[in-house]
Amino acid sequence: MSHAISDDLLKRFDVPGPRYTSYPTADRFVEAFTEGDYIQALEQRRAGSMALPLSLYVHIPFCESVCYYCACNKVITKHHDKAAEYLRYLSREVELQVQHFGKGHNVSQLHLGGGTPTFLSDEELEDLMSMIRRNFTLVPGGEYSVEVDPRTVTDQRLQTLARLGFNRLSFGVQDFDPAVQKAVHRVQPAEQVFDLVKAAREIGFESVNVDLIYGLPLQTPESFARTLSQLNDLRPDRVALYAYAHLPARFKPQRRIAAAELPSPADKLTMLSRSLDAMSEAGYVYVGMDHFALPSDALAVAKRQGRLHRNFQGYSTQPDCDLIALGVSAIGRIGATYSQNAKTLDEYYDALNQGRLPIVRGLALTRDDLLRRSVIMSVMCQGEVQFESIELGHLIDFKSYFAREIESLADFEANGLVEVDDSSIRVTAQGWYLVRAIAMVFDKYIQTDLDRARFSKII
């Protein structure tokens, strides 16, 4: 085919749905899951799986200015003294965590997200990493990444990040077009991004990711094509291409975006279709959903070798493992549980002042949840479900247990998106572009849920 996937198929399967950074998804968390449930999970880990590596996520919520498209949990402030206070509470949270499962656990993945992690000064970043290293062991060969706002870093700051142990950077670009940048209140000249990426390569970062968003105000298929051309010149190791979901009722900053300036659904579809073709022509491997990587990047290699995993930070090369989440609103996973911290600084600080972990909700997974998680993550990461491996791991008869789901795949199969036989389900090359829709077939909750408006559309 001359195109990665037809516009007709993209349009036909453009439905609201989760991103499956977890299953069940975070909207299923309940307040009945408490700090006590989380502590019990930590202690069970301490008793049975201490040797397994951990993943760490640290949420830094602060930003100096608001980006109008943003749906992240953030605190807008120019008062950098707030960061010092926040780091003191982060340290207190870590102290409470290690009381229940001990110091020194191996960590193979660390991610600083936000907000804007580079809101922190060099000294504060050093303090944060020293605190982490006092309590955890960052193992050689791990993936240690940080989200970077190009407006907040210099070559010297990148050198500091490398010295502190970070080996991967993710630059928030969104669009190179100056008019679009102004419309979303995020002005950053393309030259600035190019200079920083060049510096990152000279310093020796293993991988550089760039985030783009299509569907923003004032974007057109022609203007976004120019951004894609500049991206090809920049040639980052990884690209995340997200669809903008305009949900002003849920996300207050989006109310500053004029709906009349948003591209039409047809133009948005054209932008996606042309993006998929452009990325393919530029030699990028389609990893899945909205992620692309150069063939030599570890993410593309992991996909080829069937070692791709997925967690709350997206696709990962690291083995599936427990995730300790630190900071306001952060979401973690221990064993068969998910948990989320308080979403506001006041609630987060108040819990820690009382000597409590700031867990406010979560979920203990059922046997069915664990089974469906295995199937959904196999679809999302390997693009294949082998019935026998699921049957051995969960003691079921796959075709009997999932008879309704297999029947529901008939439409996908008829459109060349999946192949189903007596022993497996395989996602085709075209099916990868709609892998979220395929995974949704196995989501028990969403199949019985008539209100999917809280999810963004796949496209």
TAHUTA-V997888 format. One record per residue. PSI is psi in whole degrees, 0 to 359 (* if undefined). OMEGA is omega as a letter, one per 20 degrees, with the letter a starting at -180 (NA if undefined). Layout:
psi: (PSI | PSI)
omega: (OMEGA | OMEGA)
This chain:
psi: (146 | 337 | 151 | 317 | 148 | 149 | 326 | 316 | 319 | 316 | 319 | 323 | 20 | 86 | 157 | 141 | 162 | 164 | 351 | 48 | 349 | 163 | 130 | 160 | 163 | 336 | 350 | 357 | 150 | 151 | 346 | 341 | 120 | 180 | 320 | 320 | 321 | 315 | 319 | 318 | 319 | 316 | 328 | 321 | 317 | 326 | 332 | 342 | 39 | 332 | 343 | 140 | 159 | 160 | 143 | 135 | 131 | 122 | 120 | 107 | 351 | 142 | 144 | 330 | 159 | 135 | 126 | 335 | 349 | 138 | 16 | 162 | 116 | 164 | 118 | 119 | 148 | 2 | 97 | 347 | 339 | 333 | 320 | 317 | 317 | 319 | 327 | 319 | 324 | 316 | 320 | 320 | 318 | 319 | 318 | 322 | 310 | 341 | 330 | 343 | 6 | 160 | 164 | 6 | 142 | 136 | 125 | 355 | 129 | 133 | 127 | 117 | 183 | 203 | 201 | 97 | 327 | 10 | 330 | 146 | 168 | 317 | 320 | 322 | 320 | 318 | 317 | 313 | 327 | 319 | 318 | 315 | 334 | 333 | 341 | 163 | 111 | 114 | 151 | 143 | 3 | 172 | 110 | 106 | 158 | 139 | 135 | 127 | 115 | 338 | 351 | 8 | 158 | 176 | 320 | 322 | 323 | 321 | 322 | 316 | 319 | 318 | 328 | 354 | 358 | 136 | 1 | 140 | 146 | 113 | 128 | 108 | 307 | 306 | 143 | 349 | 123 | 323 | 320 | 317 | 317 | 322 | 334 | 8 | 46 | 79 | 120 | 111 | 143 | 324 | 325 | 316 | 316 | 317 | 319 | 319 | 319 | 316 | 319 | 321 | 320 | 326 | 329 | 20 | 139 | 329 | 139 | 125 | 145 | 131 | 133 | 153 | 130 | 149 | 10 | 161 | 142 | 358 | 144 | 163 | 325 | 317 | 323 | 332 | 324 | 320 | 319 | 324 | 319 | 323 | 320 | 324 | 321 | 318 | 59 | 161 | 325 | 151 | 132 | 120 | 102 | 148 | 132 | 128 | 114 | 101 | 66 | 337 | 333 | 326 | 106 | 318 | 332 | 346 | 346 | 357 | 128 | 117 | 329 | 340 | 355 | 145 | 152 | 160 | 323 | 317 | 322 | 318 | 319 | 319 | 316 | 311 | 315 | 327 | 315 | 317 | 316 | 318 | 320 | 315 | 331 | 358 | 12 | 145 | 133 | 109 | 321 | 149 | 257 | 24 | 135 | 154 | 149 | 149 | 330 | 348 | 149 | 330 | 317 | 321 | 318 | 322 | 315 | 324 | 3 | 26 | 15 | 139 | 170 | 134 | 195 | 345 | 1 | 207 | 145 | 151 | 348 | 149 | 150 | 126 | 171 | 150 | 119 | 122 | 128 | 139 | 171 | 134 | 359 | 143 | 130 | 174 | 124 | 119 | 231 | 37 | 152 | 152 | 153 | 139 | 165 | 145 | 349 | 153 | 320 | 314 | 319 | 312 | 320 | 316 | 315 | 327 | 332 | 5 | 22 | 147 | 142 | 34 | 128 | 343 | 168 | 202 | 135 | 120 | 141 | 172 | 319 | 321 | 314 | 320 | 310 | 327 | 317 | 317 | 312 | 318 | 331 | 319 | 311 | 328 | 314 | 344 | 23 | 142 | 114 | 117 | 318 | 319 | 323 | 320 | 317 | 323 | 335 | 4 | 55 | 169 | 111 | 310 | 333 | 313 | 322 | 34 | 316 | 319 | 319 | 321 | 322 | 341 | 355 | 319 | 319 | 320 | 319 | 333 | 11 | 24 | 333 | 160 | 128 | 130 | 195 | 347 | 351 | 167 | 128 | 132 | 129 | 174 | 318 | 327 | 333 | 328 | 345 | 32 | 330 | 316 | 323 | 316 | 325 | 335 | 329 | 5 | 104 | 323 | 314 | 334 | 339 | 8 | 118 | 344 | 96 | 10 | 340 | 345 | 148 | 159 | 156 | 325 | *)
omega: (r | r | r | r | a | r | a | r | r | a | a | a | r | a | r | r | a | r | r | r | r | r | i | a | a | r | r | r | a | r | r | r | a | r | a | r | r | r | r | r | r | a | r | r | a | a | a | a | a | a | a | a | r | r | r | r | r | a | r | a | a | r | r | r | a | r | a | a | a | r | a | r | a | r | a | a | r | a | a | r | r | a | a | r | a | r | r | r | r | r | r | r | r | r | r | r | a | r | a | r | r | r | r | r | r | r | a | r | r | r | r | a | a | k | a | r | a | r | r | r | r | a | r | r | r | r | r | a | r | r | r | a | r | a | a | r | r | a | r | r | r | r | a | a | r | r | a | r | a | a | a | a | r | r | a | r | r | r | r | r | r | a | a | r | r | r | r | r | r | a | r | a | r | r | r | a | a | a | r | r | r | a | a | r | r | a | r | a | r | a | r | r | a | a | a | r | r | r | a | r | r | r | r | r | a | a | r | r | r | r | r | r | r | a | a | r | r | r | r | r | a | a | a | r | r | r | r | r | r | r | r | r | r | r | r | a | a | r | r | a | a | r | r | r | a | a | a | r | a | a | a | a | a | r | r | r | r | a | a | a | r | r | r | r | r | r | r | r | r | r | r | a | r | r | r | r | a | r | r | a | r | r | r | r | r | a | a | a | a | a | r | r | r | a | a | a | a | a | r | r | r | r | r | a | r | a | a | r | a | r | a | r | r | a | a | r | a | r | r | a | r | a | r | a | a | r | a | r | a | a | a | r | r | a | a | r | r | r | r | r | r | a | r | r | a | r | a | r | a | r | a | r | r | r | a | r | a | r | r | r | a | a | r | a | r | r | r | r | a | r | a | r | r | a | a | r | r | r | a | a | a | a | a | r | r | a | a | a | r | a | r | a | a | r | r | r | a | a | r | a | a | a | a | a | r | r | a | r | a | a | r | a | r | a | r | a | r | r | a | r | a | a | a | r | a | r | r | r | r | a | r | a | a | a | r | a | r | r | a | r | a | a | a | a | a | r | r | a | a | a | r | a | a | r | r | r | a | a | NA)
